[in-house]
Amino acid sequence: MRYWVQFLQHSTGCIPGTIPPQFGKPELIDATGDRAVLILDGRNAQETMRRDALRQAQRMEHWQRYPAFVLCSGPRLFEETRRTAPEMIAYPVNIN
């Protein structure tokens, strides 16, 4: 089983199929880029994985502020079988 953190970003909020485009409430979608995913050590507890995700967000907060993240697991990377509810990130990040 593989474990990873998927950081989330806001969508553009555009409602597909409307011309001109109508803007609704932006949703949280999977972020893209090399820093949007953090591979985790599966031997750790879920709380430790959560703390690792917050530490990564703290390291990146000066150039990239993701609004939320989810913990994922699955047999292969990006073939997730389990995903936690999105957890919002409050900046500046304070790790307890």
C-alpha angles and dihedrals in degrees: 000000000000124000128200143157118241112200116213133217134191118267119231089260094230115147108228119237097025118120114226091028114256118214120226133169110311115243128216111256134174111284120232131222138067094290097048092084129053120190112223135206105252092207091071126090119255092253090055090049089051090051090049089053091051091049089053091049089050091053092050100041094100093062107014128031112189111193096216147355140207131209112232135189134183146136091273134017110280094008092099123187096176132032129176123226113275112273116209119229117223115207129250086044113233113192114203 
